[in-house]
């Protein structure tokens, strides 16, 4: 059904997004900023839609954006690692 490589990519993508979005610490802020269930549903939908659009744009045009700015993947990985280290 799924190859090992696809499962590995899915787990990596999910864990990366989970650590960046950090829903456990964002939930109390989300509840405090939204008044009713209607507002919560609307805000959650907008957040999901925005995240999906940003992910789709960077998935489709990420290589072109990197080459335009002269950024290599290893350099981006190093910068991301430094940022994660500074944030922890």
N, CA, C and O atoms as CSV, one atom per row, in Angstrom:
chain,resi,resn,atom,element,x,y,z
A,1,UNK,N,N,0.825,-1.179,0.000
A,1,UNK,CA,C,0.000,0.000,0.000
A,1,UNK,C,C,0.880,1.257,0.000
A,1,UNK,O,O,0.882,2.001,-0.980
A,2,UNK,N,N,1.615,1.498,1.068
A,2,UNK,CA,C,2.535,2.628,1.125
A,2,UNK,C,C,3.949,2.086,1.204
A,2,UNK,O,O,4.209,1.094,1.885
A,3,UNK,N,N,4.850,2.737,0.511
A,3,UNK,CA,C,6.239,2.314,0.597
A,3,UNK,C,C,6.863,2.879,1.867
A,3,UNK,O,O,6.344,3.811,2.481
A,4,UNK,N,N,7.964,2.301,2.229
A,4,UNK,CA,C,8.672,2.740,3.432
A,4,UNK,C,C,9.090,4.203,3.311
A,4,UNK,O,O,9.078,4.946,4.293
A,5,UNK,N,N,9.453,4.599,2.126
A,5,UNK,CA,C,9.898,5.981,1.904
A,5,UNK,C,C,8.752,6.977,2.091
A,5,UNK,O,O,8.949,8.057,2.647
A,6,UNK,N,N,7.552,6.608,1.624
A,6,UNK,CA,C,6.390,7.486,1.788
A,6,UNK,C,C,6.002,7.622,3.250
A,6,UNK,O,O,5.671,8.715,3.710
A,7,UNK,N,N,6.040,6.524,3.974
A,7,UNK,CA,C,5.716,6.562,5.402
A,7,UNK,C,C,6.749,7.390,6.147
A,7,UNK,O,O,6.400,8.174,7.029
A,8,UNK,N,N,8.005,7.222,5.801
A,8,UNK,CA,C,9.071,7.994,6.438
A,8,UNK,C,C,8.875,9.489,6.180
A,8,UNK,O,O,9.041,10.301,7.089
A,9,UNK,N,N,8.523,9.852,4.950
A,9,UNK,CA,C,8.284,11.257,4.630
A,9,UNK,C,C,7.084,11.794,5.399
A,9,UNK,O,O,7.133,12.909,5.917
A,10,UNK,N,N,6.007,11.014,5.479
A,10,UNK,CA,C,4.809,11.458,6.195
A,10,UNK,C,C,5.102,11.679,7.674
A,10,UNK,O,O,4.650,12.668,8.252
A,11,UNK,N,N,5.846,10.779,8.286
A,11,UNK,CA,C,6.194,10.929,9.704
A,11,UNK,C,C,7.087,12.147,9.901
A,11,UNK,O,O,6.899,12.907,10.851
A,12,UNK,N,N,8.045,12.337,9.019
A,12,UNK,CA,C,8.934,13.498,9.115
A,12,UNK,C,C,8.162,14.799,8.935
A,12,UNK,O,O,8.376,15.756,9.678
A,13,UNK,N,N,7.270,14.839,7.958
A,13,UNK,CA,C,6.482,16.051,7.719
A,13,UNK,C,C,5.573,16.352,8.903
A,13,UNK,O,O,5.481,17.500,9.338
A,14,UNK,N,N,4.901,15.329,9.429
A,14,UNK,CA,C,4.004,15.540,10.563
A,14,UNK,C,C,4.774,16.005,11.790
A,14,UNK,O,O,4.358,16.952,12.458
A,15,UNK,N,N,5.891,15.353,12.096
A,15,UNK,CA,C,6.645,15.744,13.290
A,15,UNK,C,C,7.231,17.144,13.144
A,15,UNK,O,O,7.307,17.886,14.122
A,16,UNK,N,N,7.643,17.510,11.940
A,16,UNK,CA,C,8.166,18.862,11.720
A,16,UNK,C,C,7.075,19.905,11.910
A,16,UNK,O,O,7.278,20.905,12.598
A,17,UNK,N,N,5.922,19.671,11.301
A,17,UNK,CA,C,4.819,20.624,11.448
A,17,UNK,C,C,4.321,20.683,12.883
A,17,UNK,O,O,3.993,21.760,13.381
A,18,UNK,N,N,4.261,19.547,13.545
A,18,UNK,CA,C,3.793,19.515,14.929
A,18,UNK,C,C,4.722,20.323,15.829
A,18,UNK,O,O,4.259,21.054,16.705
A,19,UNK,N,N,6.031,20.195,15.616
A,19,UNK,CA,C,6.964,20.939,16.465
A,19,UNK,C,C,6.953,22.432,16.156
A,19,UNK,O,O,7.167,23.244,17.056
A,20,UNK,N,N,6.711,22.807,14.914
A,20,UNK,CA,C,6.674,24.224,14.551
A,20,UNK,C,C,5.379,24.875,15.025
A,20,UNK,O,O,5.406,25.964,15.597
A,21,UNK,N,N,4.247,24.214,14.791
A,21,UNK,CA,C,2.954,24.786,15.166
A,21,UNK,C,C,2.737,24.725,16.671
A,21,UNK,O,O,2.151,25.643,17.245
A,22,UNK,N,N,3.196,23.669,17.314
A,22,UNK,CA,C,3.109,23.474,18.765
A,22,UNK,C,C,1.677,23.678,19.282
A,22,UNK,O,O,1.408,24.632,20.012
A,23,UNK,N,N,0.772,22.784,18.904
A,23,UNK,CA,C,-0.633,22.970,19.282
A,23,UNK,C,C,-0.894,22.870,20.777
A,23,UNK,O,O,-1.886,23.412,21.263
A,24,UNK,N,N,-0.038,22.198,21.508
A,24,UNK,CA,C,-0.247,22.045,22.951
A,24,UNK,C,C,-0.134,23.391,23.657
A,24,UNK,O,O,-0.942,23.698,24.533
A,25,UNK,N,N,0.850,24.190,23.291
A,25,UNK,CA,C,0.971,25.498,23.934
A,25,UNK,C,C,0.106,26.559,23.253
A,25,UNK,O,O,-0.184,27.593,23.854
A,26,UNK,N,N,-0.306,26.317,22.013
A,26,UNK,CA,C,-1.149,27.287,21.313
A,26,UNK,C,C,-2.617,27.176,21.707
A,26,UNK,O,O,-3.366,28.141,21.551
A,27,UNK,N,N,-3.042,26.033,22.209
A,27,UNK,CA,C,-4.459,25.822,22.534
A,27,UNK,C,C,-4.988,26.795,23.588
A,27,UNK,O,O,-6.055,27.371,23.377
A,28,UNK,N,N,-4.296,27.008,24.709
A,28,UNK,CA,C,-4.822,27.972,25.686
A,28,UNK,C,C,-4.921,29.395,25.135
A,28,UNK,O,O,-5.861,30.122,25.457
A,29,UNK,N,N,-3.973,29.785,24.323
A,29,UNK,CA,C,-4.013,31.116,23.715
A,29,UNK,C,C,-5.189,31.210,22.755
A,29,UNK,O,O,-5.897,32.217,22.726
A,30,UNK,N,N,-5.396,30.161,21.971
A,30,UNK,CA,C,-6.505,30.118,21.022
A,30,UNK,C,C,-7.840,30.230,21.748
A,30,UNK,O,O,-8.719,30.975,21.313
A,31,UNK,N,N,-8.002,29.505,22.837
A,31,UNK,CA,C,-9.254,29.541,23.599
A,31,UNK,C,C,-9.458,30.918,24.226
A,31,UNK,O,O,-10.581,31.421,24.259
A,32,UNK,N,N,-8.390,31.526,24.719
A,32,UNK,CA,C,-8.511,32.833,25.359
A,32,UNK,C,C,-8.850,33.940,24.357
A,32,UNK,O,O,-9.537,34.902,24.702
A,33,UNK,N,N,-8.378,33.807,23.137
A,33,UNK,CA,C,-8.596,34.858,22.144
A,33,UNK,C,C,-9.914,34.735,21.392
A,33,UNK,O,O,-10.351,35.693,20.756
A,34,UNK,N,N,-10.544,33.587,21.453
A,34,UNK,CA,C,-11.823,33.396,20.767
A,34,UNK,C,C,-12.928,33.267,21.796
A,34,UNK,O,O,-12.785,32.555,22.790
A,35,UNK,N,N,-14.034,33.963,21.554
A,35,UNK,CA,C,-15.094,34.031,22.555
A,35,UNK,C,C,-16.032,32.834,22.527
A,35,UNK,O,O,-16.218,32.182,23.554
A,36,UNK,N,N,-16.611,32.535,21.406
A,36,UNK,CA,C,-17.595,31.463,21.338
A,36,UNK,C,C,-17.168,30.367,20.387
A,36,UNK,O,O,-16.124,30.455,19.740
A,37,UNK,N,N,-17.989,29.330,20.309
A,37,UNK,CA,C,-17.635,28.212,19.441
A,37,UNK,C,C,-17.657,28.615,17.965
A,37,UNK,O,O,-16.897,28.079,17.159
A,38,UNK,N,N,-18.531,29.561,17.617
A,38,UNK,CA,C,-18.574,30.029,16.224
A,38,UNK,C,C,-17.268,30.734,15.859
A,38,UNK,O,O,-16.710,30.498,14.788
A,39,UNK,N,N,-16.784,31.598,16.752
A,39,UNK,CA,C,-15.511,32.286,16.513
A,39,UNK,C,C,-14.354,31.295,16.460
A,39,UNK,O,O,-13.454,31.425,15.630
A,40,UNK,N,N,-14.382,30.308,17.345
A,40,UNK,CA,C,-13.316,29.307,17.362
A,40,UNK,C,C,-13.285,28.525,16.058
A,40,UNK,O,O,-12.220,28.298,15.483
A,41,UNK,N,N,-14.455,28.118,15.601
A,41,UNK,CA,C,-14.531,27.352,14.359
A,41,UNK,C,C,-14.033,28.179,13.178
A,41,UNK,O,O,-13.290,27.678,12.334
A,42,UNK,N,N,-14.442,29.438,13.121
A,42,UNK,CA,C,-14.017,30.314,12.029
A,42,UNK,C,C,-12.508,30.562,12.088
A,42,UNK,O,O,-11.831,30.510,11.061
A,43,UNK,N,N,-11.983,30.830,13.275
A,43,UNK,CA,C,-10.543,31.073,13.412
A,43,UNK,C,C,-9.742,29.817,13.079
A,43,UNK,O,O,-8.697,29.900,12.434
A,44,UNK,N,N,-10.223,28.665,13.512
A,44,UNK,CA,C,-9.525,27.416,13.206
A,44,UNK,C,C,-9.534,27.144,11.704
A,44,UNK,O,O,-8.527,26.709,11.145
A,45,UNK,N,N,-10.668,27.400,11.051
A,45,UNK,CA,C,-10.746,27.198,9.602
A,45,UNK,C,C,-9.792,28.130,8.871
A,45,UNK,O,O,-9.089,27.705,7.954
A,46,UNK,N,N,-9.762,29.395,9.269
A,46,UNK,CA,C,-8.850,30.357,8.627
A,46,UNK,C,C,-7.396,29.957,8.839
A,46,UNK,O,O,-6.583,30.050,7.919
A,47,UNK,N,N,-7.070,29.513,10.045
A,47,UNK,CA,C,-5.694,29.105,10.332
A,47,UNK,C,C,-5.297,27.896,9.493
A,47,UNK,O,O,-4.195,27.853,8.944
A,48,UNK,N,N,-6.183,26.925,9.393
A,48,UNK,CA,C,-5.895,25.734,8.581
A,48,UNK,C,C,-5.775,26.084,7.106
A,48,UNK,O,O,-4.890,25.581,6.415
A,49,UNK,N,N,-6.657,26.937,6.629
A,49,UNK,CA,C,-6.612,27.345,5.227
A,49,UNK,C,C,-5.334,28.120,4.920
A,49,UNK,O,O,-4.701,27.899,3.888
A,50,UNK,N,N,-4.959,29.025,5.814
A,50,UNK,CA,C,-3.728,29.792,5.628
A,50,UNK,C,C,-2.515,28.879,5.623
A,50,UNK,O,O,-1.635,29.020,4.774
A,51,UNK,N,N,-2.459,27.945,6.561
A,51,UNK,CA,C,-1.335,27.008,6.618
A,51,UNK,C,C,-1.272,26.149,5.362
A,51,UNK,O,O,-0.188,25.901,4.834
A,52,UNK,N,N,-2.424,25.695,4.881
A,52,UNK,CA,C,-2.449,24.867,3.676
A,52,UNK,C,C,-1.975,25.647,2.456
A,52,UNK,O,O,-1.231,25.117,1.630
A,53,UNK,N,N,-2.395,26.894,2.338
A,53,UNK,CA,C,-1.975,27.716,1.196
A,53,UNK,C,C,-0.473,27.984,1.252
A,53,UNK,O,O,0.216,27.874,0.238
A,54,UNK,N,N,0.030,28.330,2.423
A,54,UNK,CA,C,1.468,28.592,2.562
A,54,UNK,C,C,2.273,27.335,2.244
A,54,UNK,O,O,3.276,27.404,1.534
A,55,UNK,N,N,1.839,26.188,2.764
A,55,UNK,CA,C,2.536,24.937,2.475
A,55,UNK,C,C,2.497,24.605,0.989
A,55,UNK,O,O,3.502,24.172,0.426
A,56,UNK,N,N,1.347,24.803,0.348
A,56,UNK,CA,C,1.224,24.497,-1.080
A,56,UNK,C,C,2.106,25.412,-1.922
A,56,UNK,O,O,2.747,24.958,-2.870
A,57,UNK,N,N,2.141,26.693,-1.584
A,57,UNK,CA,C,2.970,27.636,-2.344
A,57,UNK,C,C,4.440,27.277,-2.211
A,57,UNK,O,O,5.166,27.255,-3.205
A,58,UNK,N,N,4.883,26.998,-0.999
A,58,UNK,CA,C,6.294,26.674,-0.823
A,58,UNK,C,C,6.640,25.294,-1.358
A,58,UNK,O,O,7.775,25.070,-1.779
A,59,UNK,N,N,5.691,24.365,-1.354
A,59,UNK,CA,C,5.944,23.057,-1.957
A,59,UNK,C,C,6.085,23.184,-3.470
A,59,UNK,O,O,6.914,22.509,-4.080
A,60,UNK,N,N,5.278,24.045,-4.068
A,60,UNK,CA,C,5.310,24.212,-5.520
A,60,UNK,C,C,6.453,25.109,-5.984
A,60,UNK,O,O,7.081,24.836,-7.007
A,61,UNK,N,N,6.724,26.165,-5.245
A,61,UNK,CA,C,7.694,27.157,-5.708
A,61,UNK,C,C,8.922,27.267,-4.812
A,61,UNK,O,O,9.722,28.188,-4.976
A,62,UNK,N,N,9.082,26.355,-3.880
A,62,UNK,CA,C,10.198,26.451,-2.940
A,62,UNK,C,C,11.558,26.401,-3.600
A,62,UNK,O,O,12.457,27.166,-3.249
A,63,UNK,N,N,11.710,25.492,-4.565
A,63,UNK,CA,C,12.989,25.388,-5.267
A,63,UNK,C,C,13.333,26.657,-6.019
A,63,UNK,O,O,14.483,27.095,-6.022
A,64,UNK,N,N,12.329,27.250,-6.661
A,64,UNK,CA,C,12.563,28.495,-7.404
A,64,UNK,C,C,12.909,29.639,-6.460
A,64,UNK,O,O,13.768,30.466,-6.767
A,65,UNK,N,N,12.245,29.686,-5.318
A,65,UNK,CA,C,12.529,30.739,-4.337
A,65,UNK,C,C,13.948,30.586,-3.797
A,65,UNK,O,O,14.682,31.565,-3.671
A,66,UNK,N,N,14.327,29.345,-3.479
A,66,UNK,CA,C,15.686,29.101,-2.984
A,66,UNK,C,C,16.728,29.490,-4.030
A,66,UNK,O,O,17.713,30.152,-3.700
A,67,UNK,N,N,16.528,29.091,-5.275
A,67,UNK,CA,C,17.522,29.410,-6.302
A,67,UNK,C,C,17.565,30.907,-6.595
A,67,UNK,O,O,18.632,31.440,-6.903
A,68,UNK,N,N,16.427,31.595,-6.504
A,68,UNK,CA,C,16.404,33.042,-6.718
A,68,UNK,C,C,17.277,33.754,-5.690
A,68,UNK,O,O,18.011,34.681,-6.031
A,69,UNK,N,N,17.199,33.322,-4.431
A,69,UNK,CA,C,17.988,33.947,-3.377
A,69,UNK,C,C,19.357,33.294,-3.203
A,69,UNK,O,O,20.144,33.743,-2.370
A,70,UNK,N,N,19.656,32.256,-3.960
A,70,UNK,CA,C,20.953,31.594,-3.872
A,70,UNK,C,C,21.132,30.772,-2.610
A,70,UNK,O,O,22.247,30.647,-2.103
A,71,UNK,N,N,20.052,30.212,-2.100
A,71,UNK,CA,C,20.096,29.421,-0.871
A,71,UNK,C,C,20.162,27.948,-1.244
A,71,UNK,O,O,19.386,27.481,-2.078
A,72,UNK,N,N,21.082,27.219,-0.631
A,72,UNK,CA,C,21.162,25.780,-0.851
A,72,UNK,C,C,20.423,25.058,0.272
A,72,UNK,O,O,20.218,25.612,1.353
A,73,UNK,N,N,20.030,23.828,0.004
A,73,UNK,CA,C,19.302,23.052,1.014
A,73,UNK,C,C,20.163,22.808,2.258
A,73,UNK,O,O,19.654,22.963,3.369
A,74,UNK,N,N,21.453,22.431,2.125
A,74,UNK,CA,C,22.260,22.261,3.339
A,74,UNK,C,C,22.384,23.547,4.168
A,74,UNK,O,O,22.372,23.494,5.398
A,75,UNK,N,N,22.502,24.692,3.502
A,75,UNK,CA,C,22.572,25.959,4.237
A,75,UNK,C,C,21.272,26.231,4.975
A,75,UNK,O,O,21.282,26.726,6.102
A,76,UNK,N,N,20.155,25.908,4.339
A,76,UNK,CA,C,18.848,26.088,4.979
A,76,UNK,C,C,18.694,25.151,6.171
A,76,UNK,O,O,18.133,25.538,7.196
A,77,UNK,N,N,19.186,23.926,6.044
A,77,UNK,CA,C,19.117,22.971,7.152
A,77,UNK,C,C,19.961,23.444,8.335
A,77,UNK,O,O,19.541,23.327,9.486
A,78,UNK,N,N,21.124,23.967,8.059
A,78,UNK,CA,C,21.982,24.477,9.131
A,78,UNK,C,C,21.323,25.664,9.818
A,78,UNK,O,O,21.305,25.737,11.046
A,79,UNK,N,N,20.785,26.589,9.041
A,79,UNK,CA,C,20.109,27.756,9.626
A,79,UNK,C,C,18.903,27.329,10.450
A,79,UNK,O,O,18.671,27.873,11.530
A,80,UNK,N,N,18.135,26.365,9.960
A,80,UNK,CA,C,16.989,25.861,10.722
A,80,UNK,C,C,17.412,25.207,12.016
A,80,UNK,O,O,16.759,25.387,13.044
A,81,UNK,N,N,18.494,24.449,11.984
A,81,UNK,CA,C,19.006,23.827,13.203
A,81,UNK,C,C,19.460,24.857,14.219
A,81,UNK,O,O,19.230,24.699,15.418
A,82,UNK,N,N,20.100,25.906,13.745
A,82,UNK,CA,C,20.529,26.978,14.652
A,82,UNK,C,C,19.319,27.666,15.272
A,82,UNK,O,O,19.314,27.952,16.470
A,83,UNK,N,N,18.289,27.934,14.463
A,83,UNK,CA,C,17.075,28.572,14.997
A,83,UNK,C,C,16.383,27.691,16.031
A,83,UNK,O,O,15.961,28.179,17.079
A,84,UNK,N,N,16.265,26.396,15.740
A,84,UNK,CA,C,15.649,25.489,16.714
A,84,UNK,C,C,16.452,25.441,18.004
A,84,UNK,O,O,15.877,25.380,19.090
A,85,UNK,N,N,17.780,25.467,17.894
A,85,UNK,CA,C,18.623,25.454,19.089
A,85,UNK,C,C,18.427,26.728,19.903
A,85,UNK,O,O,18.343,26.674,21.130
A,86,UNK,N,N,18.355,27.862,19.234
A,86,UNK,CA,C,18.165,29.126,19.943
A,86,UNK,C,C,16.787,29.219,20.595
A,86,UNK,O,O,16.638,29.833,21.652
A,87,UNK,N,N,15.784,28.613,19.968
A,87,UNK,CA,C,14.424,28.679,20.503
A,87,UNK,C,C,14.209,27.731,21.679
A,87,UNK,O,O,13.302,27.945,22.482
A,88,UNK,N,N,15.019,26.700,21.791
A,88,UNK,CA,C,14.802,25.724,22.868
A,88,UNK,C,C,15.451,26.132,24.166
A,88,UNK,O,O,15.353,25.410,25.159
